[in-house]
């Protein structure tokens, strides 16, 4: 659950792998099952952060 939570918050397999001390490839295989709306929400959040910083 920790890896899934981090993936949903950051979209980063690498950060999730650090949290559970595993490889990014293993995280992608086992924890990276996002619904399409989750991916869109992460992308929108990142874009909003970029626009706010500009």
Secondary structure, DSSP 8 states (H G I E B T S, - for coil): -HHHHHHHHH--HHHHHHHHTS-HHHHHHHT----HHHHHHHHHHHHHHHHHH-
